[in-house]
Amino acid sequence: MATVVTSFTTINGMLVHEDRGGVETEYVSDSLGSLVQSRNSSGTKTYDAQYWPYGELQTSTGTNPSSWGYVGLLGYLIDSATMLYVRARYLMTKFARWLNVDPLWPRELAYDYVRGLPVLFIDPTGMVCGGSSNPGQVFGPQFDPKGKPKQKPKLPPQPAPTCKDALDECRDAREHDYTFCRDVCNKSAVAGLAICTARCNLLIEAPPLIFLCISGCVAYFAGVELLCLNACNELREQWRNDCDGIYFTCLAEANGILKNNVRDAL
């Protein structure tokens, strides 16, 4: 069985070229490092793609010759249609959340992806938000216009985060999600009611029937909004329990660390 040798060419950590057993592919990225186009050795386009902000594939033409996609040219690996492997853990693009807790938690947020700013930041390690969309600022040395290495600014010492800090952070994030959920319910119901009312006025000529039609629209979308809001409330309770679980896990781990330190001292 013949062995296929594959070689990669990168610039500042970003993949730009692949030679797989003599089959060459050029990769074109967007500002985040996502694969938006591939070309063969003759320069003919073989694949192009666009993505939603959190990495779901929006449109594509041709066949992707690789396992790279959203931020793939900086190392995000396609695991499934809605899951990406990013070195330390898995990113669920459908839910805009990590599947696993950040290994650096509670210093970093447990599940949030890049602080909700996916068009500005990436996380190529799977652990730390703050990687710029400029690949040179993620993997390569940073230089000023004169070619000298930049000095990183010294930050004042910060107090170590506590389990209570992690709990507050989790609750704040979940309340934001809850408010967003309710807002989506309301806007969806208002938009649906507007369309339904417009169709009543367009398709029905008799005023009494128009009134009945609109009344039916109001009742229907009021029910739809209520079901949606109930789902948001159920999610809120689940999120609160998740935050409580994170808090007590943190306390248990902290207690275990203290016990180990005492044991080592003895």
C-alpha positions as YAML, in Angstrom:
chain: A
units: angstrom
residues:
- id: 1
  name: MET
  ca: [0.00, 0.00, 0.00]
- id: 2
  name: ALA
  ca: [1.52, 3.30, -1.12]
- id: 3
  name: THR
  ca: [2.05, 6.05, 1.43]
- id: 4
  name: VAL
  ca: [0.59, 9.45, 0.55]
- id: 5
  name: VAL
  ca: [2.89, 12.25, 1.68]
- id: 6
  name: THR
  ca: [1.19, 15.53, 2.54]
- id: 7
  name: SER
  ca: [3.00, 18.81, 3.07]
- id: 8
  name: PHE
  ca: [1.57, 22.14, 4.20]
- id: 9
  name: THR
  ca: [2.71, 25.71, 3.71]
- id: 10
  name: THR
  ca: [1.79, 28.30, 6.31]
- id: 11
  name: ILE
  ca: [2.38, 32.04, 6.67]
- id: 12
  name: ASN
  ca: [2.28, 33.41, 10.22]
- id: 13
  name: GLY
  ca: [0.49, 30.26, 11.27]
- id: 14
  name: MET
  ca: [-2.17, 30.41, 8.53]
- id: 15
  name: LEU
  ca: [-2.45, 27.53, 6.06]
- id: 16
  name: VAL
  ca: [-2.12, 28.75, 2.45]
- id: 17
  name: HIS
  ca: [-1.04, 25.69, 0.43]
- id: 18
  name: GLU
  ca: [-1.28, 21.91, 0.57]
- id: 19
  name: ASP
  ca: [0.48, 19.24, -1.48]
- id: 20
  name: ARG
  ca: [-1.21, 15.88, -0.96]
- id: 21
  name: GLY
  ca: [0.60, 13.19, -2.93]
- id: 22
  name: GLY
  ca: [1.33, 15.62, -5.76]
- id: 23
  name: VAL
  ca: [-2.18, 17.14, -5.79]
- id: 24
  name: GLU
  ca: [-1.73, 20.82, -4.97]
- id: 25
  name: THR
  ca: [-4.39, 23.06, -3.44]
- id: 26
  name: GLU
  ca: [-4.22, 26.79, -2.73]
- id: 27
  name: TYR
  ca: [-6.37, 28.05, 0.15]
- id: 28
  name: VAL
  ca: [-7.93, 31.52, 0.31]
- id: 29
  name: SER
  ca: [-9.05, 32.89, 3.68]
- id: 30
  name: ASP
  ca: [-11.23, 35.71, 4.95]
- id: 31
  name: SER
  ca: [-10.18, 38.10, 7.72]
- id: 32
  name: LEU
  ca: [-10.88, 35.48, 10.41]
- id: 33
  name: GLY
  ca: [-8.90, 32.68, 8.81]
- id: 34
  name: SER
  ca: [-11.90, 30.80, 7.44]
- id: 35
  name: LEU
  ca: [-11.61, 28.84, 4.20]
- id: 36
  name: VAL
  ca: [-13.67, 30.79, 1.67]
- id: 37
  name: GLN
  ca: [-12.11, 29.46, -1.53]
- id: 38
  name: SER
  ca: [-9.78, 26.76, -2.81]
- id: 39
  name: ARG
  ca: [-7.97, 26.55, -6.16]
- id: 40
  name: ASN
  ca: [-6.09, 23.77, -7.90]
- id: 41
  name: SER
  ca: [-2.55, 23.97, -9.31]
- id: 42
  name: SER
  ca: [-3.80, 25.63, -12.52]
- id: 43
  name: GLY
  ca: [-5.58, 28.38, -10.57]
- id: 44
  name: THR
  ca: [-9.11, 27.08, -11.24]
- id: 45
  name: LYS
  ca: [-11.56, 27.61, -8.39]
- id: 46
  name: THR
  ca: [-12.74, 24.28, -6.99]
- id: 47
  name: TYR
  ca: [-14.65, 25.39, -3.89]
- id: 48
  name: ASP
  ca: [-16.01, 28.51, -2.21]
- id: 49
  name: ALA
  ca: [-18.00, 29.04, 0.98]
- id: 50
  name: GLN
  ca: [-19.61, 31.63, 3.24]
- id: 51
  name: TYR
  ca: [-20.32, 31.25, 6.94]
- id: 52
  name: TRP
  ca: [-22.73, 32.55, 9.56]
- id: 53
  name: PRO
  ca: [-21.03, 34.52, 12.38]
- id: 54
  name: TYR
  ca: [-20.61, 31.52, 14.71]
- id: 55
  name: GLY
  ca: [-19.33, 29.16, 12.04]
- id: 56
  name: GLU
  ca: [-22.29, 27.39, 10.50]
- id: 57
  name: LEU
  ca: [-21.92, 26.95, 6.76]
- id: 58
  name: GLN
  ca: [-24.20, 29.45, 5.00]
- id: 59
  name: THR
  ca: [-23.56, 28.69, 1.31]
- id: 60
  name: SER
  ca: [-21.02, 26.68, -0.67]
- id: 61
  name: THR
  ca: [-20.30, 25.58, -4.22]
- id: 62
  name: GLY
  ca: [-18.06, 22.76, -5.31]
- id: 63
  name: THR
  ca: [-16.50, 20.15, -3.02]
- id: 64
  name: ASN
  ca: [-14.34, 21.04, -0.05]
- id: 65
  name: PRO
  ca: [-11.03, 19.21, -0.63]
- id: 66
  name: SER
  ca: [-10.08, 19.37, 3.05]
- id: 67
  name: SER
  ca: [-11.31, 19.21, 6.63]
- id: 68
  name: TRP
  ca: [-10.96, 22.98, 7.01]
- id: 69
  name: GLY
  ca: [-13.86, 25.42, 7.13]
- id: 70
  name: TYR
  ca: [-14.74, 28.17, 9.60]
- id: 71
  name: VAL
  ca: [-11.40, 29.53, 10.91]
- id: 72
  name: GLY
  ca: [-10.05, 26.29, 9.50]
- id: 73
  name: LEU
  ca: [-6.89, 27.80, 8.06]
- id: 74
  name: LEU
  ca: [-5.88, 28.63, 11.64]
- id: 75
  name: GLY
  ca: [-6.64, 25.15, 12.92]
- id: 76
  name: TYR
  ca: [-10.40, 24.72, 13.47]
- id: 77
  name: LEU
  ca: [-11.08, 21.18, 12.22]
- id: 78
  name: ILE
  ca: [-14.49, 20.07, 10.89]
- id: 79
  name: ASP
  ca: [-15.81, 17.22, 13.05]
- id: 80
  name: SER
  ca: [-19.43, 17.25, 11.84]
- id: 81
  name: ALA
  ca: [-21.91, 19.60, 10.19]
- id: 82
  name: THR
  ca: [-22.39, 21.54, 13.45]
- id: 83
  name: MET
  ca: [-19.23, 20.69, 15.41]
- id: 84
  name: LEU
  ca: [-15.63, 21.89, 15.14]
- id: 85
  name: TYR
  ca: [-12.60, 20.52, 16.94]
- id: 86
  name: VAL
  ca: [-10.40, 23.35, 18.23]
- id: 87
  name: ARG
  ca: [-7.39, 21.71, 19.88]
- id: 88
  name: ALA
  ca: [-8.57, 21.80, 23.53]
- id: 89
  name: ARG
  ca: [-12.30, 21.21, 23.03]
- id: 90
  name: TYR
  ca: [-15.27, 21.20, 20.65]
- id: 91
  name: LEU
  ca: [-17.23, 24.21, 19.37]
- id: 92
  name: MET
  ca: [-20.97, 23.76, 18.69]
- id: 93
  name: THR
  ca: [-21.60, 26.22, 15.85]
- id: 94
  name: LYS
  ca: [-25.36, 25.63, 15.92]
- id: 95
  name: PHE
  ca: [-25.60, 26.87, 19.52]
- id: 96
  name: ALA
  ca: [-22.70, 29.37, 19.45]
- id: 97
  name: ARG
  ca: [-21.27, 27.63, 22.51]
- id: 98
  name: TRP
  ca: [-18.43, 25.33, 23.46]
- id: 99
  name: LEU
  ca: [-19.37, 21.75, 24.19]
- id: 100
  name: ASN
  ca: [-16.79, 21.44, 26.97]
- id: 101
  name: VAL
  ca: [-15.81, 23.66, 29.87]
- id: 102
  name: ASP
  ca: [-12.78, 25.86, 29.25]
- id: 103
  name: PRO
  ca: [-9.71, 24.10, 30.73]
- id: 104
  name: LEU
  ca: [-8.76, 27.50, 32.20]
- id: 105
  name: TRP
  ca: [-12.15, 28.06, 33.85]
- id: 106
  name: PRO
  ca: [-12.94, 29.96, 36.08]
- id: 107
  name: ARG
  ca: [-10.25, 32.37, 34.83]
- id: 108
  name: GLU
  ca: [-11.98, 32.16, 31.43]
- id: 109
  name: LEU
  ca: [-15.72, 31.86, 30.75]
- id: 110
  name: ALA
  ca: [-16.86, 28.25, 30.88]
- id: 111
  name: TYR
  ca: [-18.81, 27.90, 27.62]
- id: 112
  name: ASP
  ca: [-19.10, 31.32, 25.94]
- id: 113
  name: TYR
  ca: [-17.34, 31.63, 22.58]
- id: 114
  name: VAL
  ca: [-15.14, 34.75, 22.17]
- id: 115
  name: ARG
  ca: [-17.31, 36.90, 24.46]
- id: 116
  name: GLY
  ca: [-20.10, 37.01, 21.85]
- id: 117
  name: LEU
  ca: [-17.90, 38.86, 19.31]
- id: 118
  name: PRO
  ca: [-17.22, 36.24, 16.61]
- id: 119
  name: VAL
  ca: [-16.65, 38.81, 13.85]
- id: 120
  name: LEU
  ca: [-13.77, 40.35, 15.80]
- id: 121
  name: PHE
  ca: [-12.06, 37.55, 17.72]
- id: 122
  name: ILE
  ca: [-11.14, 33.89, 17.41]
- id: 123
  name: ASP
  ca: [-9.89, 31.25, 19.84]
- id: 124
  name: PRO
  ca: [-7.39, 29.01, 18.03]
- id: 125
  name: THR
  ca: [-6.22, 27.34, 21.26]
- id: 126
  name: GLY
  ca: [-9.75, 26.53, 22.41]
- id: 127
  name: MET
  ca: [-8.91, 28.06, 25.77]
- id: 128
  name: VAL
  ca: [-8.40, 31.83, 25.57]
- id: 129
  name: CYS
  ca: [-10.58, 34.43, 23.88]
- id: 130
  name: GLY
  ca: [-8.57, 37.35, 22.62]
- id: 131
  name: GLY
  ca: [-6.88, 35.99, 19.54]
- id: 132
  name: SER
  ca: [-7.19, 38.72, 16.91]
- id: 133
  name: SER
  ca: [-8.54, 38.02, 13.45]
- id: 134
  name: ASN
  ca: [-5.03, 38.96, 12.27]
- id: 135
  name: PRO
  ca: [-3.16, 35.61, 12.19]
- id: 136
  name: GLY
  ca: [0.17, 37.31, 12.81]
- id: 137
  name: GLN
  ca: [-1.18, 38.54, 16.14]
- id: 138
  name: VAL
  ca: [-2.26, 35.03, 17.07]
- id: 139
  name: PHE
  ca: [0.74, 32.87, 16.17]
- id: 140
  name: GLY
  ca: [3.50, 35.14, 14.89]
- id: 141
  name: PRO
  ca: [5.67, 37.81, 16.54]
- id: 142
  name: GLN
  ca: [4.25, 41.30, 16.76]
- id: 143
  name: PHE
  ca: [6.32, 44.10, 15.30]
- id: 144
  name: ASP
  ca: [5.95, 47.85, 15.14]
- id: 145
  name: PRO
  ca: [6.40, 49.70, 11.80]
- id: 146
  name: LYS
  ca: [10.16, 50.03, 12.48]
- id: 147
  name: GLY
  ca: [10.57, 46.29, 12.70]
- id: 148
  name: LYS
  ca: [11.25, 46.11, 16.43]
- id: 149
  name: PRO
  ca: [9.34, 43.70, 18.63]
- id: 150
  name: LYS
  ca: [6.52, 45.36, 20.49]
- id: 151
  name: GLN
  ca: [6.69, 45.42, 24.26]
- id: 152
  name: LYS
  ca: [3.57, 44.06, 25.86]
- id: 153
  name: PRO
  ca: [2.06, 46.58, 28.28]
- id: 154
  name: LYS
  ca: [2.33, 45.65, 31.92]
- id: 155
  name: LEU
  ca: [-1.05, 45.19, 33.52]
- id: 156
  name: PRO
  ca: [-1.70, 45.92, 37.18]
- id: 157
  name: PRO
  ca: [-2.08, 42.77, 39.33]
- id: 158
  name: GLN
  ca: [-5.62, 41.47, 39.37]
- id: 159
  name: PRO
  ca: [-7.26, 39.67, 42.30]
- id: 160
  name: ALA
  ca: [-7.71, 35.94, 41.75]
- id: 161
  name: PRO
  ca: [-11.27, 35.06, 40.71]
- id: 162
  name: THR
  ca: [-13.40, 33.29, 43.29]
- id: 163
  name: CYS
  ca: [-16.19, 30.75, 42.94]
- id: 164
  name: LYS
  ca: [-18.65, 33.56, 43.67]
- id: 165
  name: ASP
  ca: [-17.17, 35.52, 40.73]
- id: 166
  name: ALA
  ca: [-17.70, 32.51, 38.47]
- id: 167
  name: LEU
  ca: [-21.30, 32.16, 39.68]
- id: 168
  name: ASP
  ca: [-22.04, 35.86, 39.09]
- id: 169
  name: GLU
  ca: [-20.47, 35.70, 35.63]
- id: 170
  name: CYS
  ca: [-22.52, 32.63, 34.72]
- id: 171
  name: ARG
  ca: [-25.77, 34.18, 35.98]
- id: 172
  name: ASP
  ca: [-25.12, 37.45, 34.12]
- id: 173
  name: ALA
  ca: [-24.47, 35.56, 30.86]
- id: 174
  name: ARG
  ca: [-27.59, 33.42, 31.28]
- id: 175
  name: GLU
  ca: [-29.78, 36.45, 32.06]
- id: 176
  name: HIS
  ca: [-28.52, 38.03, 28.86]
- id: 177
  name: ASP
  ca: [-29.50, 34.87, 26.97]
- id: 178
  name: TYR
  ca: [-32.92, 34.86, 28.68]
- id: 179
  name: THR
  ca: [-33.59, 38.48, 27.70]
- id: 180
  name: PHE
  ca: [-32.54, 37.71, 24.13]
- id: 181
  name: CYS
  ca: [-34.85, 34.66, 24.07]
- id: 182
  name: ARG
  ca: [-37.87, 36.72, 25.19]
- id: 183
  name: ASP
  ca: [-37.04, 39.43, 22.67]
- id: 184
  name: VAL
  ca: [-36.94, 36.87, 19.84]
- id: 185
  name: CYS
  ca: [-40.36, 35.52, 20.95]
- id: 186
  name: ASN
  ca: [-41.89, 38.98, 20.93]
- id: 187
  name: LYS
  ca: [-40.43, 40.08, 17.60]
- id: 188
  name: SER
  ca: [-41.35, 36.80, 15.91]
- id: 189
  name: ALA
  ca: [-44.96, 37.07, 17.12]
- id: 190
  name: VAL
  ca: [-45.24, 40.71, 16.02]
- id: 191
  name: ALA
  ca: [-43.83, 39.91, 12.58]
- id: 192
  name: GLY
  ca: [-46.11, 36.89, 12.16]
- id: 193
  name: LEU
  ca: [-49.17, 38.89, 13.23]
- id: 194
  name: ALA
  ca: [-48.33, 41.65, 10.75]
- id: 195
  name: ILE
  ca: [-48.08, 39.15, 7.88]
- id: 196
  name: CYS
  ca: [-51.28, 37.38, 8.92]
- id: 197
  name: THR
  ca: [-53.21, 40.69, 9.18]
- id: 198
  name: ALA
  ca: [-51.96, 41.83, 5.79]
- id: 199
  name: ARG
  ca: [-53.17, 38.60, 4.22]
- id: 200
  name: CYS
  ca: [-56.61, 39.05, 5.82]
- id: 201
  name: ASN
  ca: [-56.93, 42.50, 4.28]
- id: 202
  name: LEU
  ca: [-55.62, 41.29, 0.93]
- id: 203
  name: LEU
  ca: [-57.65, 38.11, 0.47]
- id: 204
  name: ILE
  ca: [-60.98, 38.97, 2.13]
- id: 205
  name: GLU
  ca: [-63.36, 41.65, 0.94]
- id: 206
  name: ALA
  ca: [-66.25, 41.58, 3.47]
- id: 207
  name: PRO
  ca: [-65.39, 43.74, 6.54]
- id: 208
  name: PRO
  ca: [-67.00, 41.36, 9.11]
- id: 209
  name: LEU
  ca: [-64.94, 38.48, 7.77]
- id: 210
  name: ILE
  ca: [-61.80, 40.63, 7.80]
- id: 211
  name: PHE
  ca: [-62.42, 41.38, 11.49]
- id: 212
  name: LEU
  ca: [-62.86, 37.67, 12.25]
- id: 213
  name: CYS
  ca: [-59.73, 36.82, 10.31]
- id: 214
  name: ILE
  ca: [-57.63, 39.42, 12.15]
- id: 215
  name: SER
  ca: [-59.07, 38.30, 15.50]
- id: 216
  name: GLY
  ca: [-57.97, 34.77, 14.67]
- id: 217
  name: CYS
  ca: [-54.48, 36.03, 13.81]
- id: 218
  name: VAL
  ca: [-54.22, 37.87, 17.13]
- id: 219
  name: ALA
  ca: [-55.35, 34.84, 19.13]
- id: 220
  name: TYR
  ca: [-53.05, 32.46, 17.26]
- id: 221
  name: PHE
  ca: [-49.87, 34.52, 17.56]
- id: 222
  name: ALA
  ca: [-50.62, 35.39, 21.18]
- id: 223
  name: GLY
  ca: [-50.62, 31.65, 21.84]
- id: 224
  name: VAL
  ca: [-47.43, 31.17, 19.84]
- id: 225
  name: GLU
  ca: [-45.68, 33.91, 21.83]
- id: 226
  name: LEU
  ca: [-46.89, 32.42, 25.12]
- id: 227
  name: LEU
  ca: [-45.49, 28.98, 24.22]
- id: 228
  name: CYS
  ca: [-42.22, 30.57, 23.20]
- id: 229
  name: LEU
  ca: [-41.97, 32.56, 26.45]
- id: 230
  name: ASN
  ca: [-42.72, 29.42, 28.48]
- id: 231
  name: ALA
  ca: [-39.83, 27.70, 26.71]
- id: 232
  name: CYS
  ca: [-37.58, 30.66, 27.60]
- id: 233
  name: ASN
  ca: [-38.65, 30.36, 31.25]
- id: 234
  name: GLU
  ca: [-37.85, 26.64, 31.29]
- id: 235
  name: LEU
  ca: [-34.43, 27.33, 29.79]
- id: 236
  name: ARG
  ca: [-33.86, 30.04, 32.40]
- id: 237
  name: GLU
  ca: [-34.48, 27.56, 35.22]
- id: 238
  name: GLN
  ca: [-32.19, 25.03, 33.58]
- id: 239
  name: TRP
  ca: [-29.47, 27.67, 33.17]
- id: 240
  name: ARG
  ca: [-29.81, 28.68, 36.83]
- id: 241
  name: ASN
  ca: [-29.32, 25.07, 37.88]
- id: 242
  name: ASP
  ca: [-26.30, 24.83, 35.58]
- id: 243
  name: CYS
  ca: [-24.79, 27.93, 37.20]
- id: 244
  name: ASP
  ca: [-25.43, 26.51, 40.67]
- id: 245
  name: GLY
  ca: [-23.76, 23.28, 39.60]
- id: 246
  name: ILE
  ca: [-20.72, 25.20, 38.35]
- id: 247
  name: TYR
  ca: [-20.55, 27.08, 41.67]
- id: 248
  name: PHE
  ca: [-20.68, 23.98, 43.86]
- id: 249
  name: THR
  ca: [-18.20, 22.16, 41.62]
- id: 250
  name: CYS
  ca: [-15.85, 25.09, 42.01]
- id: 251
  name: LEU
  ca: [-16.24, 25.00, 45.80]
- id: 252
  name: ALA
  ca: [-15.61, 21.25, 45.87]
- id: 253
  name: GLU
  ca: [-12.48, 21.60, 43.75]
- id: 254
  name: ALA
  ca: [-11.22, 24.49, 45.85]
- id: 255
  name: ASN
  ca: [-11.82, 22.47, 49.01]
- id: 256
  name: GLY
  ca: [-9.93, 19.54, 47.49]
- id: 257
  name: ILE
  ca: [-6.98, 21.78, 46.63]
- id: 258
  name: LEU
  ca: [-6.87, 23.12, 50.20]
- id: 259
  name: LYS
  ca: [-6.93, 19.60, 51.61]
- id: 260
  name: ASN
  ca: [-4.11, 18.49, 49.29]
- id: 261
  name: ASN
  ca: [-2.01, 21.49, 50.28]
- id: 262
  name: VAL
  ca: [-2.45, 20.69, 53.97]
- id: 263
  name: ARG
  ca: [-1.62, 17.03, 53.35]
- id: 264
  name: ASP
  ca: [1.54, 17.98, 51.43]
- id: 265
  name: ALA
  ca: [2.58, 20.35, 54.22]
- id: 266
  name: LEU
  ca: [2.28, 17.53, 56.74]
...
